[in-house]
Amino acid sequence: MHDDVFCKIVRGEIPCYKLFEDEYVLAFLDISQVTKGHVLVIPKDHYDNFLATPQKVMHKVMDIAQRIGQVLIQMMGAKGVNILTNNFEAAGQTVMHFHVHVIPRYKESDGFRLEMHDNHEGLNLPAIQEMIKSNLE
């Protein structure tokens, strides 16, 4: 039995603002509310992260994340959504239980910022392509 905060929420040991629940998935408001309506979608069974989650379960989690994103835009006035999952500490994962953040975006200065920079200079893109592509087959 896992004892992370999300497993405790699934077991009802910690309360949450529940939005959706079925036999596989639980969705609830993130207590931190990075932006108004910030939702977490998790599998009810424990998997450490996205990379360790069986496809069937991952698809169910993502289906609910998509539906929630649609509601946030249609009903809450969000202008967009970020769908985000972190895998391992180096990528910012703090709870080792697969979860997807659905973060509604209202304006650029709404409290959430994700920056990506162009770091391609000096990289051998054909070699990187070959390494990844050859291991997908």
C-alpha beads as a LAMMPS data file, in Angstrom:
LAMMPS data file: protein, C-alpha beads

137 atoms
136 bonds

1 atom types
1 bond types

-500.0 500.0 xlo xhi
-500.0 500.0 ylo yhi
-500.0 500.0 zlo zhi

Masses

1 110.0

Atoms # bond

1 1 1 0.000 0.000 0.000
2 1 1 1.370 3.392 -1.001
3 1 1 1.157 6.293 1.394
4 1 1 1.557 9.368 -0.830
5 1 1 -0.916 12.227 -0.526
6 1 1 -2.860 11.180 -3.641
7 1 1 -3.298 7.590 -2.416
8 1 1 -4.614 9.052 0.849
9 1 1 -7.062 11.223 -1.103
10 1 1 -8.244 8.188 -3.103
11 1 1 -8.786 6.254 0.150
12 1 1 -10.737 9.170 1.641
13 1 1 -8.176 9.856 4.375
14 1 1 -7.637 13.406 3.106
15 1 1 -10.608 15.447 1.839
16 1 1 -10.636 17.038 -1.589
17 1 1 -12.875 19.142 -3.801
18 1 1 -13.895 16.236 -6.025
19 1 1 -14.987 16.942 -9.607
20 1 1 -15.085 13.477 -11.158
21 1 1 -14.646 9.888 -10.049
22 1 1 -15.057 6.505 -11.673
23 1 1 -13.386 3.155 -11.049
24 1 1 -10.072 4.295 -12.611
25 1 1 -9.790 8.087 -12.273
26 1 1 -10.249 10.821 -9.685
27 1 1 -10.224 14.537 -10.560
28 1 1 -10.239 17.303 -7.974
29 1 1 -9.294 20.940 -7.493
30 1 1 -5.613 21.467 -6.732
31 1 1 -5.415 22.997 -3.276
32 1 1 -2.759 25.488 -4.486
33 1 1 -4.924 26.906 -7.344
34 1 1 -2.077 28.246 -9.500
35 1 1 -4.926 29.778 -11.514
36 1 1 -8.677 29.692 -10.780
37 1 1 -9.962 26.220 -11.593
38 1 1 -6.570 24.386 -11.507
39 1 1 -7.443 20.670 -11.484
40 1 1 -5.481 17.494 -10.796
41 1 1 -6.452 14.272 -12.565
42 1 1 -5.004 11.052 -11.134
43 1 1 -5.382 7.313 -11.560
44 1 1 -6.941 5.756 -8.470
45 1 1 -4.354 2.971 -8.550
46 1 1 -0.807 4.023 -7.736
47 1 1 1.704 4.475 -10.555
48 1 1 4.839 6.506 -9.900
49 1 1 4.527 8.674 -13.013
50 1 1 3.273 8.957 -16.596
51 1 1 6.082 6.734 -17.869
52 1 1 5.140 3.896 -15.487
53 1 1 1.378 4.023 -16.106
54 1 1 -0.284 1.351 -18.274
55 1 1 -1.670 2.746 -21.535
56 1 1 -5.273 1.881 -20.731
57 1 1 -5.148 3.831 -17.454
58 1 1 -3.148 6.714 -18.926
59 1 1 -5.734 7.084 -21.703
60 1 1 -8.560 7.234 -19.143
61 1 1 -6.712 9.936 -17.172
62 1 1 -6.067 11.959 -20.328
63 1 1 -9.682 11.582 -21.498
64 1 1 -10.887 13.177 -18.262
65 1 1 -8.175 15.872 -18.423
66 1 1 -9.409 16.752 -21.925
67 1 1 -13.051 16.943 -20.787
68 1 1 -12.104 19.158 -17.854
69 1 1 -10.067 21.429 -20.145
70 1 1 -13.084 21.797 -22.400
71 1 1 -15.317 22.732 -19.451
72 1 1 -12.790 25.266 -18.162
73 1 1 -12.816 27.034 -21.535
74 1 1 -16.563 26.770 -22.181
75 1 1 -17.891 27.502 -18.699
76 1 1 -15.190 29.347 -16.732
77 1 1 -13.989 31.773 -19.365
78 1 1 -10.469 30.383 -19.663
79 1 1 -8.712 31.514 -22.836
80 1 1 -6.603 28.333 -22.929
81 1 1 -5.302 25.490 -20.754
82 1 1 -1.955 23.942 -19.979
83 1 1 -1.991 20.155 -19.642
84 1 1 1.105 19.247 -17.667
85 1 1 2.675 16.202 -16.043
86 1 1 6.134 16.048 -14.506
87 1 1 8.168 12.836 -14.473
88 1 1 10.835 12.412 -11.794
89 1 1 12.293 15.065 -9.508
90 1 1 14.570 16.516 -12.219
91 1 1 11.419 17.497 -14.132
92 1 1 9.684 18.975 -11.084
93 1 1 7.640 15.994 -9.872
94 1 1 7.038 16.401 -6.131
95 1 1 4.382 13.719 -5.547
96 1 1 5.483 10.343 -6.871
97 1 1 2.010 9.366 -8.092
98 1 1 1.085 9.990 -11.723
99 1 1 -1.012 13.121 -11.993
100 1 1 -1.981 15.580 -14.681
101 1 1 -2.378 19.287 -14.005
102 1 1 -5.119 21.004 -15.992
103 1 1 -4.285 24.679 -15.566
104 1 1 -6.745 27.175 -17.028
105 1 1 -5.183 30.284 -18.513
106 1 1 -6.947 33.626 -18.425
107 1 1 -4.175 36.034 -19.376
108 1 1 -0.400 35.978 -19.691
109 1 1 0.124 37.398 -16.203
110 1 1 -2.253 34.990 -14.407
111 1 1 0.322 33.430 -12.064
112 1 1 1.649 30.540 -14.146
113 1 1 4.653 30.686 -16.425
114 1 1 6.236 27.959 -18.500
115 1 1 9.345 29.031 -20.392
116 1 1 11.014 27.207 -23.232
117 1 1 14.236 28.414 -24.772
118 1 1 15.891 27.490 -28.052
119 1 1 18.915 25.374 -27.045
120 1 1 19.554 23.577 -30.342
121 1 1 22.895 25.242 -31.080
122 1 1 25.741 22.756 -30.905
123 1 1 23.459 19.712 -30.866
124 1 1 23.657 16.973 -33.479
125 1 1 19.961 16.731 -34.354
126 1 1 20.351 13.847 -36.855
127 1 1 22.166 11.757 -34.203
128 1 1 19.486 12.536 -31.615
129 1 1 16.788 11.677 -34.165
130 1 1 18.438 8.334 -34.937
131 1 1 18.910 7.408 -31.266
132 1 1 15.271 8.049 -30.396
133 1 1 13.742 6.735 -33.636
134 1 1 15.694 3.476 -33.641
135 1 1 14.555 2.713 -30.090
136 1 1 10.874 3.310 -30.835
137 1 1 10.679 0.400 -33.244

Bonds

1 1 1 2
2 1 2 3
3 1 3 4
4 1 4 5
5 1 5 6
6 1 6 7
7 1 7 8
8 1 8 9
9 1 9 10
10 1 10 11
11 1 11 12
12 1 12 13
13 1 13 14
14 1 14 15
15 1 15 16
16 1 16 17
17 1 17 18
18 1 18 19
19 1 19 20
20 1 20 21
21 1 21 22
22 1 22 23
23 1 23 24
24 1 24 25
25 1 25 26
26 1 26 27
27 1 27 28
28 1 28 29
29 1 29 30
30 1 30 31
31 1 31 32
32 1 32 33
33 1 33 34
34 1 34 35
35 1 35 36
36 1 36 37
37 1 37 38
38 1 38 39
39 1 39 40
40 1 40 41
41 1 41 42
42 1 42 43
43 1 43 44
44 1 44 45
45 1 45 46
46 1 46 47
47 1 47 48
48 1 48 49
49 1 49 50
50 1 50 51
51 1 51 52
52 1 52 53
53 1 53 54
54 1 54 55
55 1 55 56
56 1 56 57
57 1 57 58
58 1 58 59
59 1 59 60
60 1 60 61
61 1 61 62
62 1 62 63
63 1 63 64
64 1 64 65
65 1 65 66
66 1 66 67
67 1 67 68
68 1 68 69
69 1 69 70
70 1 70 71
71 1 71 72
72 1 72 73
73 1 73 74
74 1 74 75
75 1 75 76
76 1 76 77
77 1 77 78
78 1 78 79
79 1 79 80
80 1 80 81
81 1 81 82
82 1 82 83
83 1 83 84
84 1 84 85
85 1 85 86
86 1 86 87
87 1 87 88
88 1 88 89
89 1 89 90
90 1 90 91
91 1 91 92
92 1 92 93
93 1 93 94
94 1 94 95
95 1 95 96
96 1 96 97
97 1 97 98
98 1 98 99
99 1 99 100
100 1 100 101
101 1 101 102
102 1 102 103
103 1 103 104
104 1 104 105
105 1 105 106
106 1 106 107
107 1 107 108
108 1 108 109
109 1 109 110
110 1 110 111
111 1 111 112
112 1 112 113
113 1 113 114
114 1 114 115
115 1 115 116
116 1 116 117
117 1 117 118
118 1 118 119
119 1 119 120
120 1 120 121
121 1 121 122
122 1 122 123
123 1 123 124
124 1 124 125
125 1 125 126
126 1 126 127
127 1 127 128
128 1 128 129
129 1 129 130
130 1 130 131
131 1 131 132
132 1 132 133
133 1 133 134
134 1 134 135
135 1 135 136
136 1 136 137
